Structure formats: structure tokens, C-alpha cells
């Protein structure tokens, strides 16, 4: 029976307590805010009475003498919170042999057990939250061998905890020191500690360092390190590749939210096989490596919200077979890979809200056979025919779109007009996205005709090119400005610049063709071996080019990978640009795609300069030699108005 007494006189309460002492049914009573201070002798009528719970919170009690709690010897749970207690001595609880739970929260306690008096009670739970401790001396818990749960949270002034403070609390299973400012924190070997809450506690480095917790609290199951300005350096030892959590094989709850981690190395969660809940919210994470969660076989909840993730790599979640809750909200995701949820068949809740998702792929969501709720709010979904699978998929599953009224299609031209700015769940483009069979059939026929035409043109390309060349000369024509310099004025008829890998092509094809078709061209400097001796290499290249009537640059993939050859090409090109004469021609000995060519060569070709490509077929080679002979026998002045061939 609960009895809440307020706004009554002190004598009325005393008479009430006498009545309780005569009752065999009342097990607990609540005197919250009854203003019963002082309390010396107040509870004497209850002597010998077994009560489960007594609540005397918010009574402005500033002091309790050694006899102040006489009469409460049989109480199991005593709540003294929200009073004005500043100093306490354990003697006031002597004789309370049944007391197991004591709440002293929200007082003004600065000193507790300053005289090192042994606690003579068998407490299991002690709540000292929201007091004004600045330090905890080593004797504060002296004698509390049975204490299992200790709450020191919200002691905002608490900075120092002496080394032996918890030495008497070896049975401790839960410790909460959140919202403190601890600068130095050591605790002894606590073999039974399962819960450690250090949220907003500044997490001193002597406690949170690789290997320490595994040695001091090997049974730890819940660890809360939220909001502690921790960095990767605090949690990871790169010399041993071990994290702060190494050795905590029983750990099932881990909260690292609101720390500055940026990135997590592989092995960070090594051997955490029992971990079920992992929070990494607001950790400034930019990228997550595949394999980071490989050991988390039992993970059921993963929080990655409010980070800076732009992509979730396919394979990141592949080992998380038991995952049920996944939070990705508040990142910078623009798409979800088709295989990102491939093995998450147990996932029941997905939150991908407040991202930049433009669309959804059906293959991404099909593996989520257990999905019940999906939060997709505040994404700029483009509702077009690419999303036409969504209505039928939603109808065929039990998935509920959370905040569906505010989950809308993007109001822009990219979205089909009837659905711009409308709710995503109303999107149904049936009729707008039906296939036009006639159109598709016509396009197929046109595509086949185009392919056949292009194939025929390619097969006859040399004949077509030659006829077009003659046709252009016949009907269009242009005035060619020849160079006045005679070939005999030069020391060499021809200079051939090539890479050593192209010696074979030059010896088998180019030299015989020149001998056959241009027998007068007998002054040839070919390759690096025939350059002028006694000069620096590039000077010799420049000299050979300058003293030659014509220069051929033989281009192959091997040549393009050689920096010396490209420097040689630049030297020749600089000379050609200086004299303003087309006295260089490029010969490609193999077909090289434009994107493989260096910028300098593409610039040369874009200026309509002469070049030839060595063909594989005999007809093409005939045209090749005819064109080459023509280009070698004359030097034209550079004319940027001449159209390309």
C-alpha cells in the first residue's frame, strides 16, 4: 500500500506512523515533501516493523544525527534524495540490518565518511548522484563489501578519485560516473563489474587506454563512453594494433557516440564476438573500411547516424547476419549500393533519413525479407520511371514507411509531373512508364541498320577515304603555300625519331619503302644511334631536326610511356612551330585511342597537322605509302585555315 502524505501537521504524521506500526499490511510509505525535518526520534514508533520501502525525499533535511533513523531497522529501501544533506557519517545507518538500497541523490553532500568509519550495513545499491563532491577519499566506501550498484553520476564538481577508493567494493557490478570531470581515475581489479558508464566524464587516459579495461574489468558487458572528446589516439595502439576494448570478450553494449574518431582502423573491434549494440553516432566518421565489423557476428543494433559518410561500401555489413536495427540518418549518402544489404535478412528497422538519396534500387531492398519499418524522411527522391518498382514492392511486403506524410518526391523537372512534391507512398507511375512496344521495335530496327552501315563503312574505309580526298581536291580545293627552301639546302633529307621498341617496324617497313619509292632520299638520320656525336642528347635531336628537310616521328604505346621520347617530340615540335613549316609528320604504328595520347600530341593533331596510321590490310597500306610519299616530298607553310582530313 502506498500512502502519500503532504500538507499535514507534524503531529498528524506522528500519529500516522503509530498507526502504521499497528498494521500488518502496510509495506511502504511515501513522505515526499512533507517537511518533517528535523527527524530525530521521528520514526521511533516503527521500531521492529519490517518495511520494504520508505521515501522521505524533498523534506529539506539538512542533518541526520546518530539516532535520526531509529525505528527504520527493518527497512529494505530508503530514499533520502533531494534534501539538504552536506555531510554524512555511516554511523547513522547502524542497526539497519535489512537495508539494501540507499538513495542520497540530489543533496549537497561534499563529505562522506571522512572519519573512515566502517559501513555496518549490507548495501547492494547506493545512489550518490547529483551531489557536490569534489573528490572521493579512499575510505568513503570502507566496509561496503556487498555493494553491487553505485551511482556517482551528475557530480559535476567531482575531479579526483583516490587510487584505493573502490578497493573495498570488489563485488561491484555496475558503476556510473557520468557527467563528472574526473582528471585521475584508477580502480582495482573488479572481476564482477559488468556495467561501466563514463558518459561525459572526460575519460582520463590512465583508465581508457588499450589493454587496461580488459585487465581491470574482464567481465564488462556494457561500456558507455559517449561524449568524451575521445580521439583515435586514445582508443588505438598502432604499435600493437590493439584497441581499448581488446580482451573484453563479454562486452555486449558499446557506446562511442559524440567523440572525434574520423576513421576506424581494421581490427578496432577485434574479438568482440558478444557485442550486440554498437553506437558510433556523431563521431565525425568519413569512411568505413570493409572488414571493420567482421568479428561482430552477434551485432543486433548499429548506430552510424550524424556522421559524414558519403558512401557505404558493398561488403561492409556482410558479416552482420544478426543485425536488426541500422541507423544511417544524418549522413551524406547519395545512393545505396545494390549489394549493401545483401546479407541483412534479419533487419527489421532501417533509418536512412536526412541524407541525399536521389533514388532507390529494388535489388538493394529485396534481401531485407524481415524489414518492418523504413525511415526515408528528408531525402531528395527523384520519382521517375526508375522508381516504378516501389509501389508494387510496398504492397507485397509489410514494410511501413515512417513519417510517410513528410517523405516526399523532389519537386523538380526530374520528377514525373503528377508526383512533384507529393508523398512517396502515393507514387504510382502505372501508365506513365509503360513500355511503348512500337517505339522500342522501331528503335531496334534503326539501331540494327546503323550498326550494319557502320560495319560496311569500316570495311571500305580506305577506299572511301581516298575517294573523299580526291573529291575534296576536285570540288573544294585550297591553295597550298609551299616552302621556298630546297631540299638540297639541308644536311639531311630525312630525320626519323623513334623509340628503340619500334626499330623492327622501321627496318621491316619504313626503310624498304623509302628505298623503293624515294631513292633520292639517301641522307637519312634514323634513331638515337645516328645522332651527331659529341653533343648533348636534346641538342643533337634539335640539330638533326633543324638540318633535315622532313622529320618523321614514329609513335607507339612504348614510345608514349618513355619520357625521353616525349621530350624529343617536344623538341621537334618547338622547332616546327618556330619555322612555321609543316616539316614534321607523325606515323602511328598501332591504333591508339585518343584518351591514351598525351596532351602535347593531341594538341598537335587538333591543329590539323599531318599524321598517318599504319593499317593492317594490304589496300590500306597501299594508300598509306602513297600519302606518305606525297607528304615527304613537299613542305607546306603552316595554314590553320586548311580543314582537317
C-alpha positions in Angstrom: 0.0 0.0 0.0 1.4 3.5 -0.9 0.4 6.4 1.2 1.5 9.9 0.0 1.2 12.5 2.9 1.5 16.2 2.2 0.3 19.4 3.8 -0.4 17.9 7.2 0.9 18.7 10.6 3.9 17.0 12.2 1.7 15.6 15.0 -0.7 14.1 12.4 2.2 12.4 10.7 3.5 11.0 14.0 0.0 9.6 14.7 0.0 8.1 11.3 3.3 6.4 11.9 1.9 5.0 15.2 -1.0 3.6 13.1 1.5 2.0 10.6 3.3 0.3 13.5 0.0 -1.4 14.4 -0.8 -2.5 10.9 0.4 -5.8 9.4 -0.4 -4.9 5.8 1.4 -1.6 5.1 4.8 -2.4 3.5 5.9 1.0 2.2 5.0 4.7 2.6 5.9 7.9 0.9 6.5 11.2 2.8 7.9 13.2 -0.1 7.7 16.9 0.5 6.1 16.5 3.9 8.6 19.0 5.6 9.3 16.6 8.6 12.7 18.0 9.5 14.3 17.6 12.0 13.8 13.9 12.2 15.4 12.9 15.5 13.2 10.3 17.1 10.5 10.8 14.4 10.5 7.2 13.2 10.8 5.5 16.7 7.2 4.2 16.5 8.2 2.0 13.6 10.8 0.1 15.6 10.5 -3.7 14.9 8.4 -3.0 11.8 9.6 -4.6 8.5 9.0 -2.2 5.7 10.1 -2.7 2.1 10.4 1.0 1.1 10.4 4.3 2.9 10.6 7.6 0.8 11.4 10.8 2.7 12.7 12.8 -0.3 12.3 16.6 -0.7 12.0 17.3 3.1 14.7 19.9 3.4 16.6 17.6 5.8 20.0 19.2 6.5 21.4 16.9 9.1 20.8 13.4 10.5 22.0 12.5 13.9 23.1 9.1 15.1 19.6 8.4 16.3 17.8 10.1 13.5 16.8 6.9 11.7 16.0 4.9 14.8 12.9 2.8 14.1 13.8 2.0 10.5 15.8 -1.0 11.3 13.6 -3.3 9.1 13.5 -1.0 6.0 14.9 -2.6 2.8 14.9 0.5 0.6 15.4 4.1 1.9 15.1 7.2 -0.3 16.7 10.4 1.1 17.2 12.2 -2.2 16.5 15.9 -2.8 17.2 17.1 0.7 19.9 19.4 2.0 22.4 16.9 3.4 26.0 18.1 3.1 27.9 15.8 5.5 27.2 12.2 6.3 28.7 9.6 8.6 27.9 5.9 8.1 27.1 5.6 11.8 23.6 7.0 11.2 22.7 3.8 9.4 24.0 1.4 12.1 21.4 -1.2 13.1 19.6 -1.1 9.7 20.4 -4.7 9.1 17.7 -5.1 6.3 18.8 -2.0 4.3 19.9 -3.0 0.8 19.1 0.1 -1.3 20.0 3.7 -0.2 19.4 6.8 -2.3 21.2 10.0 -1.4 20.9 11.7 -4.8 20.3 15.4 -5.3 21.6 16.6 -2.0 24.6 18.9 -1.3 26.9 16.2 0.0 30.6 17.3 -0.1 32.0 14.9 2.5 31.0 11.3 3.2 32.7 9.1 5.8 35.6 11.5 6.4 36.4 9.7 9.7 36.9 6.3 7.8 34.1 4.7 9.8 33.2 1.2 8.5 29.8 0.9 7.0 27.9 -1.6 9.1 25.2 -2.4 6.6 24.9 -4.8 3.7 24.1 -2.3 0.9 23.6 -3.6 -2.6 22.7 -0.3 -4.2 24.0 3.2 -3.4 22.9 6.3 -5.2 25.1 9.4 -4.7 24.2 11.1 -8.0 23.8 14.9 -8.3 25.8 15.9 -5.2 28.7 18.3 -4.7 31.7 16.0 -4.3 35.0 17.4 -5.4 36.9 14.3 -4.5 36.3 10.8 -3.2 38.7 9.7 -0.4 39.9 6.2 -0.1 37.7 5.4 2.9 34.4 6.6 1.6 33.2 3.1 0.8 35.1 1.3 3.6 33.2 -1.9 4.6 30.7 -2.0 1.7 31.8 -5.5 0.6 28.3 -6.4 -0.7 27.8 -3.2 -2.8 26.9 -4.1 -6.4 25.5 -0.9 -7.9 27.0 2.5 -7.4 25.7 5.7 -9.0 28.0 8.8 -8.9 26.6 10.5 -12.0 26.0 14.2 -12.3 28.5 15.2 -9.7 29.7 18.0 -11.9 32.4 19.2 -9.5 33.9 15.7 -9.0 37.5 15.7 -10.3 39.6 13.4 -8.1 39.1 9.8 -7.0 41.9 8.4 -4.8 43.6 5.2 -6.0 42.1 2.9 -3.3 38.5 4.3 -3.3 37.0 1.2 -4.8 39.3 -1.4 -3.2 36.5 -2.4 -0.7 33.9 -2.7 -3.5 35.2 -5.9 -5.1 31.6 -7.2 -5.6 30.7 -4.1 -7.7 28.8 -5.0 -10.9 27.5 -1.5 -12.0 29.4 1.8 -11.8 28.0 5.1 -13.2 30.4 8.1 -13.1 28.8 10.0 -16.0 28.7 13.8 -16.1 31.7 14.4 -14.0 35.1 16.0 -14.6 37.5 13.3 -13.3 41.1 14.1 -14.0 42.6 11.0 -12.5 40.8 7.7 -12.1 42.2 4.3 -11.1 40.2 1.4 -9.9 41.4 -2.0 -8.8 40.7 -5.4 -10.2 36.9 -5.7 -10.3 36.2 -9.2 -11.5 32.3 -8.8 -11.4 31.9 -5.4 -13.0 29.5 -5.7 -15.9 28.4 -2.1 -16.4 30.6 1.0 -16.6 29.1 4.3 -17.6 31.6 7.1 -18.3 29.4 9.4 -20.5 30.6 13.0 -20.4 33.2 12.2 -17.8 36.3 13.4 -19.6 37.5 9.7 -19.6 41.0 10.1 -18.1 43.7 8.5 -20.2 45.1 6.4 -17.4 41.7 4.5 -17.4 40.8 4.5 -21.2 43.9 3.0 -22.8 44.5 -0.1 -24.9 44.6 -3.3 -22.7 43.7 -1.6 -19.4 40.0 -2.4 -19.1 40.5 -6.0 -20.2 42.8 -6.5 -17.3 40.8 -4.5 -14.7 37.2 -5.5 -15.6 37.3 -8.7 -17.7 33.5 -9.3 -17.2 32.5 -5.9 -18.6 29.2 -6.2 -20.7 28.1 -2.6 -21.0 30.5 0.3 -21.7 29.3 3.9 -22.3 32.0 6.3 -23.5 29.6 8.8 -25.1 30.6 12.5 -25.4 34.1 12.4 -24.0 36.2 14.2 -26.7 38.0 10.9 -27.3 40.2 10.6 -30.4 41.5 7.5 -32.2 44.9 8.0 -30.4 43.1 7.4 -27.0 41.5 4.2 -28.2 44.0 2.6 -30.5 47.6 1.4 -30.1 49.1 1.4 -33.6 52.3 -0.4 -32.4 50.3 -3.5 -31.2 47.2 -3.0 -33.4 45.0 -3.3 -30.3 42.1 -1.1 -29.1 40.9 -0.2 -25.7 38.3 -3.0 -25.9 40.8 -5.8 -26.5 40.1 -8.6 -24.0 36.5 -7.6 -23.3 35.1 -10.7 -24.8 31.8 -10.4 -22.8 31.1 -6.9 -24.0 27.6 -6.6 -25.4 26.8 -2.9 -25.3 29.3 -0.2 -26.5 28.5 3.5 -27.0 31.2 5.7 -28.6 28.9 8.4 -29.8 29.9 12.1 -29.9 33.6 11.5 -30.0 36.0 12.7 -32.6 37.2 9.5 -34.3 37.2 10.4 -38.0 38.2 6.9 -39.1 38.5 3.4 -37.6 41.3 1.0 -38.5 40.7 -2.6 -39.3 40.9 -4.7 -36.1 39.3 -1.9 -33.9 36.5 -4.3 -32.9 38.7 -7.4 -32.9 37.4 -10.4 -30.9 34.2 -8.6 -29.7 32.2 -11.7 -30.5 29.5 -10.9 -27.9 28.8 -7.3 -28.9 25.1 -6.7 -29.7 24.7 -2.9 -29.6 27.2 -0.5 -31.1 26.7 3.2 -31.2 29.0 5.3 -33.4 26.7 8.3 -33.8 28.2 11.8 -34.3 31.8 10.5 -34.4 32.9 12.6 -37.5 33.3 9.4 -39.5 34.1 10.0 -43.2 34.8 6.4 -44.4 34.4 2.9 -43.1 36.6 0.1 -44.4 35.3 -3.3 -45.5 36.1 -5.8 -42.7 35.7 -3.3 -39.9 32.7 -5.2 -38.4 34.0 -8.7 -39.4 34.1 -10.1 -35.8 30.7 -8.7 -34.7 28.7 -11.8 -35.5 26.0 -11.1 -32.9 25.5 -7.4 -33.5 21.8 -6.6 -33.4 22.0 -2.7 -33.4 24.4 -0.5 -35.2 24.2 3.3 -35.0 26.1 5.4 -37.6 23.9 8.5 -37.6 25.0 12.1 -37.9 28.4 11.4 -39.5 29.9 12.4 -42.8 29.6 9.2 -44.7 29.2 9.7 -48.5 29.2 6.0 -49.4 28.5 2.7 -47.7 30.9 0.3 -49.5 29.4 -3.0 -50.6 30.5 -5.7 -48.2 30.7 -3.5 -45.1 27.8 -5.3 -43.5 28.3 -8.8 -45.0 29.3 -10.4 -41.6 26.4 -8.9 -39.6 23.9 -11.7 -40.0 22.0 -10.9 -36.8 21.7 -7.2 -37.4 18.1 -6.0 -36.7 18.4 -2.2 -36.3 20.5 0.1 -38.6 20.7 3.8 -38.2 22.2 5.8 -41.1 20.3 9.0 -40.8 22.1 12.4 -41.0 24.9 11.4 -43.3 25.7 12.5 -46.9 24.7 9.4 -48.8 23.5 9.9 -52.3 22.9 6.3 -53.2 22.9 2.8 -51.7 24.8 0.1 -53.5 22.7 -2.9 -54.8 24.6 -5.3 -52.5 25.0 -3.2 -49.4 22.2 -5.1 -47.5 22.8 -8.4 -49.2 23.1 -10.5 -46.0 20.9 -8.5 -43.7 17.9 -10.8 -43.9 17.1 -10.2 -40.1 17.0 -6.4 -40.4 13.6 -5.1 -39.1 14.3 -1.3 -38.9 16.3 0.9 -41.2 16.7 4.6 -40.8 18.3 6.3 -43.8 16.6 9.7 -43.3 18.2 13.1 -43.7 20.6 12.0 -46.5 20.9 13.0 -50.1 19.4 9.8 -51.6 18.1 10.6 -55.1 16.7 7.1 -55.8 16.3 3.6 -54.5 17.3 0.4 -56.3 15.0 -2.6 -55.9 18.0 -5.0 -55.7 19.1 -3.1 -52.7 15.9 -3.8 -50.7 15.0 -7.3 -51.9 17.3 -9.1 -49.4 15.5 -7.3 -46.5 12.9 -10.0 -46.0 12.2 -9.2 -42.3 12.1 -5.4 -42.7 9.1 -3.8 -40.9 9.9 -0.1 -40.8 12.0 2.2 -43.0 12.6 5.8 -42.3 13.4 7.7 -45.5 12.3 11.2 -44.5 14.1 14.2 -45.9 15.8 12.7 -49.0 15.5 14.4 -52.4 13.9 11.4 -54.2 13.6 11.7 -57.9 10.3 10.0 -58.6 10.6 8.8 -62.2 10.4 5.5 -64.0 13.5 4.2 -62.3 11.4 4.1 -59.1 8.4 2.4 -60.6 9.1 -0.9 -58.7 8.4 0.8 -55.3 4.6 0.7 -55.2 4.3 -3.0 -56.0 7.1 -3.8 -53.6 5.5 -2.0 -50.8 2.2 -3.7 -51.5 3.9 -7.1 -51.5 5.6 -6.6 -48.1 4.6 -5.4 -44.6 7.1 -2.6 -44.7 5.9 0.7 -43.2 7.4 4.0 -44.3 8.0 6.0 -41.1 6.9 9.7 -41.3 5.3 8.8 -44.6 3.4 12.1 -44.8 6.7 14.1 -44.8 8.6 11.7 -47.1 8.0 13.3 -50.5 9.2 13.3 -54.1 11.5 16.0 -55.2 9.7 19.0 -56.6 11.7 19.4 -59.8 11.6 18.6 -63.5 13.5 15.4 -62.9 10.4 14.0 -61.2 7.3 13.0 -63.2 5.0 15.9 -63.3 2.0 14.4 -61.4 4.1 13.4 -58.4 6.3 16.5 -57.8 6.3 17.4 -54.1 3.8 14.6 -53.4 4.1 11.9 -50.8 6.4 9.0 -51.8 3.8 6.4 -50.7 1.3 7.8 -53.3 3.8 7.4 -56.2 2.4 5.0 -58.7 3.5 5.7 -62.3 1.4 3.0 -63.9 0.6 4.2 -67.4 3.4 6.9 -67.3 6.1 4.3 -67.5 4.5 1.6 -69.6 6.7 0.4 -72.4 6.0 1.7 -76.0 6.3 -1.5 -78.0 6.1 0.1 -81.4 8.6 2.8 -80.5 11.0 0.2 -79.0 10.6 -2.1 -82.1 11.3 0.8 -84.4 14.4 1.9 -82.4 15.7 -1.7 -82.6 15.4 -1.8 -86.4 17.0 1.6 -86.7 19.9 0.5 -84.4 20.5 -2.6 -86.5 20.6 -0.6 -89.7 23.0 1.8 -88.2 25.3 -1.0 -87.0 25.3 -2.7 -90.4 26.0 0.6 -92.2 28.9 1.5 -89.8 30.3 -2.0 -90.3 30.3 -1.6 -94.1 31.9 1.8 -93.9 34.6 0.5 -91.7 35.3 -2.4 -94.1 35.6 0.1 -97.0 37.2 2.9 -95.0 40.4 3.2 -97.0 38.6 3.3 -100.4 36.1 5.8 -99.1 38.8 8.0 -97.5 40.8 8.0 -100.7 37.7 8.9 -102.9 36.7 11.7 -100.5 40.2 13.1 -100.5 40.2 13.2 -104.4 36.6 14.6 -104.3 37.7 17.4 -102.0 40.6 18.3 -104.2 38.4 18.3 -107.2 35.4 20.4 -106.0 36.7 22.3 -102.9 40.4 22.6 -103.3 42.7 25.0 -101.5 45.8 26.9 -102.2 48.9 25.2 -100.8 51.7 27.5 -99.8 54.9 25.7 -100.4 58.1 26.4 -98.5 60.7 28.1 -100.8 63.6 26.2 -99.2 65.1 23.5 -101.5 65.8 20.0 -100.1 69.4 20.3 -101.1 69.9 23.2 -98.7 69.6 20.8 -95.8 72.3 18.5 -94.5 69.8 15.6 -94.2 66.8 14.6 -96.4 65.0 12.9 -93.6 65.2 12.5 -89.8 63.4 9.6 -88.1 62.6 9.9 -84.4 61.6 6.7 -82.8 61.7 4.5 -79.7 64.0 1.6 -79.7 61.0 -0.8 -79.4 60.0 0.4 -82.9 63.3 -0.4 -84.6 61.8 -3.6 -86.1 58.9 -1.8 -87.8 61.3 0.8 -89.2 63.7 -1.9 -90.5 60.9 -4.1 -92.0 58.6 -1.5 -93.5 59.8 2.1 -93.5 63.4 1.8 -94.7 62.5 -0.6 -97.7 59.6 1.7 -98.7 61.8 4.7 -98.7 64.5 3.0 -100.8 61.8 1.8 -103.3 59.7 4.9 -103.6 62.1 7.7 -102.7 65.6 6.6 -103.9 66.8 10.2 -103.8 66.3 10.4 -100.1 69.6 8.8 -99.2 70.7 11.2 -96.5 68.7 9.9 -93.5 69.4 10.1 -89.8 67.4 7.4 -88.1 67.2 6.7 -84.4 69.4 7.8 -81.5 72.4 5.8 -82.7 72.8 8.1 -85.8 72.5 11.4 -84.0 75.5 13.8 -84.1 78.2 12.6 -81.7 79.8 15.0 -79.1 76.5 16.9 -78.4 74.1 16.7 -75.5 71.2 14.4 -76.3 68.5 17.1 -76.8 70.9 19.4 -78.6 71.6 16.5 -81.0 67.9 16.0 -81.6 67.4 19.6 -82.3 70.3 19.7 -84.7 69.1 16.7 -86.6 65.6 18.2 -86.9 66.9 21.6 -87.9 69.2 20.2 -90.6 66.5 17.9 -92.1 64.1 18.6 -94.9 61.5 16.5 -93.2 61.1 14.7 -89.9 59.1 11.6 -89.2 58.0 10.8 -85.5 57.1 7.1 -85.1 54.5 6.8 -82.3 53.7 3.6 -80.4 52.5 2.8 -76.9 56.0 2.0 -75.8 57.1 5.4 -77.1 54.3 7.2 -75.2 55.5 5.6 -72.0 59.1 6.9 -72.5 59.6 10.4 -71.0 62.8 10.9 -73.1 60.8 10.2 -76.3 58.2 12.8 -75.3 60.9 15.3 -74.7 62.3 14.5 -78.1 58.8 15.0 -79.6 58.5 18.4 -77.8 62.0 19.5 -79.2 60.9 18.6 -82.8 57.5 20.3 -82.3 59.1 23.5 -80.9 61.4 23.7 -84.0 58.4 23.2 -86.3 56.4 26.0 -84.6 59.5 28.3 -84.7 60.0 27.9 -88.5 56.2 27.9 -89.3 56.6 25.0 -91.7 54.9 21.6 -91.7 58.2 19.7 -91.9 57.1 17.0 -89.3 54.7 14.1 -89.9 53.5 11.7 -87.2 53.3 8.0 -88.1 51.2 5.8 -85.7 52.5 2.2 -86.0 49.4 1.0 -84.0 45.9 2.2 -83.4 45.9 4.2 -80.2 42.8 5.6 -78.6 42.6 9.4 -78.2 42.4 9.2 -74.4 45.7 7.3 -74.3 47.5 10.2 -76.1 49.5 12.8 -74.1 48.1 16.3 -74.3 51.0 17.5 -76.5 50.3 15.0 -79.2 46.5 15.7 -79.0 47.3 19.4 -79.4 49.4 18.7 -82.5 46.6 16.7 -84.1 43.9 19.2 -83.2 45.8 21.8 -85.2 45.3 19.8 -88.4 48.9 18.7 -88.6 49.8 15.8 -90.9 49.7 12.2 -89.5 49.2 8.7 -90.8 48.1 5.4 -89.1 49.7 2.1 -90.1 46.9 -0.2 -91.3 46.7 -4.0 -91.1 45.2 -4.7 -94.5 47.1 -4.5 -97.9 44.8 -1.9 -99.5 45.2 0.4 -96.5 49.0 0.1 -96.7 49.0 1.0 -100.4 47.1 4.2 -99.6 49.5 4.8 -96.6 52.6 4.8 -98.7 51.0 7.0 -101.4 50.1 9.6 -98.8 53.5 9.4 -97.0 55.5 9.9 -100.3 53.3 12.9 -101.1 53.8 14.4 -97.6 57.6 13.8 -97.6 58.3 15.5 -101.0 56.9 18.9 -100.1 57.0 21.2 -97.2 53.9 23.4 -96.7 53.7 26.6 -94.8 51.5 26.1 -91.7 48.0 27.1 -92.7 45.5 27.0 -89.9 42.6 27.6 -92.3 43.1 24.3 -94.1 40.3 21.9 -93.0 41.3 18.6 -91.4 41.5 15.4 -93.5 
